Amino acid sequence: MIAKGERIREVKRLVNMYGGRNSKWVKKSSPEVVDSDGAVYEFHWYECYGIGILEIKRKKVS
């Protein structure tokens, strides 16, 4: 977990767009994944209990 509730910069936008309460939102990331070309990535997303996983993004690490 990267951040939870009020520590998520986007939490107000997430609540306005998708619902839920500030305290139920978390920002998470995956372990590093190596692509077939050798590039290393992580996936980041927002998650809220009762709503699900939203806004998945791939971030290049190296």
C-alpha positions as CSV (number, residue, x, y, z in Angstrom):
1,M,0.0,0.0,0.0
2,I,1.3,3.4,-0.9
3,A,-1.3,5.6,0.9
4,K,-4.6,5.5,2.6
5,G,-7.5,7.9,3.1
6,E,-6.6,11.6,3.5
7,R,-3.0,10.8,2.6
8,I,-4.1,10.2,-1.0
9,R,-3.8,13.5,-2.9
10,E,-6.7,12.5,-5.2
11,V,-9.1,11.2,-2.5
12,K,-11.6,14.0,-2.9
13,R,-11.8,13.5,-6.7
14,L,-12.2,9.7,-6.2
15,V,-15.0,10.2,-3.7
16,N,-16.8,12.6,-6.1
17,M,-16.4,10.4,-9.1
18,Y,-16.9,6.9,-7.7
19,G,-18.4,7.3,-4.2
20,G,-17.3,5.8,-0.9
21,R,-15.7,7.4,2.1
22,N,-12.2,9.0,2.2
23,S,-11.1,6.5,4.9
24,K,-12.0,3.5,2.6
25,W,-9.8,4.5,-0.3
26,V,-6.2,3.2,-0.7
27,K,-3.6,3.6,-3.3
28,K,-1.6,0.4,-4.0
29,S,1.2,-0.8,-6.2
30,S,2.3,-4.2,-7.6
31,P,5.8,-5.8,-7.3
32,E,8.1,-4.9,-10.1
33,V,7.4,-6.7,-13.4
34,V,10.0,-7.2,-16.1
35,D,8.7,-6.9,-19.6
36,S,10.0,-9.1,-22.5
37,D,12.3,-6.2,-23.6
38,G,13.9,-6.0,-20.2
39,A,12.0,-2.9,-19.0
40,V,10.9,-2.9,-15.4
41,Y,7.4,-1.7,-14.5
42,E,5.1,-1.3,-11.5
43,F,1.3,-1.0,-11.7
44,H,-0.4,1.6,-9.5
45,W,-4.1,1.7,-8.7
46,Y,-6.8,3.1,-6.4
47,E,-9.0,0.7,-4.5
48,C,-12.1,1.1,-2.3
49,Y,-13.9,-1.6,-0.4
50,G,-17.3,-2.1,-2.0
51,I,-16.4,-0.3,-5.2
52,G,-13.3,-2.2,-6.4
53,I,-10.1,-1.4,-8.2
54,L,-10.0,1.7,-10.4
55,E,-7.6,3.7,-12.6
56,I,-4.8,1.2,-13.1
57,K,-1.6,2.8,-14.4
58,R,1.7,1.3,-15.5
59,K,4.8,3.1,-14.3
60,K,8.2,2.5,-15.8
61,V,10.8,2.0,-13.0
62,S,13.9,1.5,-15.2
